[in-house]
Amino acid sequence: MVGKRKPGKRTPIGDRVQFLTMMHPDVIADIKQVAIDEQRAAWDIMEQAAKELLKRRKSRRTS
């Protein structure tokens, strides 16, 4: 069984690591729909949203 991956296990992209969080099911459904609409992965949508939040927060602190 050497070299075989578990079903559903994905290879990390770049230097990303897995991060567990909890959200309301409706929010998760909306995120998944955006990902489908934009033909992107849900993790990519969440990463973009987190980066935008952190950027806004940082700019407010420096103002």
The 8 nearest C-alpha neighbors of each residue, nearest first, counted from 0:
[[1, 3, 2, 4, 5, 6, 8, 7],
 [0, 2, 3, 4, 5, 6, 8, 10],
 [1, 3, 0, 4, 5, 6, 10, 8],
 [4, 2, 1, 0, 5, 6, 8, 7],
 [5, 3, 6, 2, 8, 7, 9, 1],
 [4, 6, 8, 7, 3, 9, 2, 0],
 [7, 5, 8, 4, 9, 3, 10, 2],
 [6, 8, 5, 9, 4, 10, 3, 11],
 [9, 7, 5, 6, 4, 10, 11, 3],
 [10, 8, 11, 7, 4, 6, 5, 12],
 [9, 11, 12, 8, 4, 13, 7, 15],
 [12, 10, 15, 9, 13, 16, 14, 17],
 [13, 11, 15, 14, 10, 16, 9, 17],
 [14, 12, 15, 11, 16, 10, 17, 9],
 [13, 15, 12, 16, 11, 17, 10, 18],
 [16, 14, 13, 12, 11, 17, 18, 10],
 [17, 15, 18, 14, 11, 12, 13, 19],
 [16, 18, 19, 15, 11, 42, 20, 14],
 [19, 17, 16, 20, 15, 42, 21, 46],
 [18, 20, 17, 21, 16, 22, 42, 45],
 [21, 19, 18, 22, 17, 23, 27, 45],
 [20, 22, 19, 23, 24, 27, 26, 18],
 [23, 21, 24, 26, 27, 20, 25, 28],
 [22, 24, 26, 25, 27, 21, 28, 29],
 [25, 23, 27, 26, 28, 22, 29, 21],
 [24, 26, 28, 27, 23, 29, 22, 30],
 [27, 25, 29, 23, 28, 24, 30, 22],
 [26, 28, 24, 30, 25, 29, 31, 23],
 [29, 27, 25, 31, 26, 30, 24, 32],
 [28, 30, 32, 26, 31, 27, 25, 33],
 [31, 29, 27, 33, 32, 28, 26, 34],
 [30, 32, 34, 28, 29, 33, 41, 27],
 [33, 31, 29, 35, 34, 30, 36, 28],
 [34, 32, 36, 30, 35, 31, 37, 29],
 [33, 35, 39, 31, 41, 37, 32, 36],
 [34, 36, 38, 32, 33, 37, 31, 39],
 [35, 37, 33, 34, 38, 32, 39, 31],
 [36, 38, 34, 39, 35, 33, 32, 40],
 [39, 37, 35, 36, 34, 40, 33, 41],
 [40, 38, 34, 37, 35, 41, 43, 44],
 [39, 41, 43, 42, 34, 44, 38, 35],
 [40, 42, 44, 34, 43, 31, 45, 30],
 [43, 41, 45, 40, 44, 46, 39, 47],
 [42, 44, 46, 40, 41, 45, 47, 39],
 [45, 43, 41, 47, 42, 46, 48, 34],
 [46, 44, 48, 42, 43, 47, 49, 41],
 [45, 47, 43, 49, 48, 44, 42, 50],
 [48, 46, 50, 44, 45, 49, 43, 51],
 [49, 47, 45, 51, 46, 50, 52, 44],
 [50, 48, 52, 46, 51, 47, 45, 53],
 [49, 51, 47, 53, 52, 48, 54, 46],
 [52, 50, 54, 48, 49, 53, 47, 55],
 [53, 51, 49, 55, 50, 54, 56, 48],
 [52, 54, 56, 50, 51, 55, 57, 49],
 [53, 55, 51, 57, 56, 52, 50, 58],
 [56, 54, 58, 52, 57, 53, 51, 59],
 [55, 57, 53, 59, 54, 58, 52, 60],
 [56, 58, 54, 60, 59, 55, 53, 61],
 [57, 59, 55, 61, 60, 56, 54, 62],
 [60, 58, 56, 62, 57, 61, 55, 54],
 [59, 61, 57, 58, 62, 56, 55, 54],
 [60, 62, 58, 59, 57, 56, 55, 54],
 [61, 59, 60, 58, 57, 56, 55, 54]]
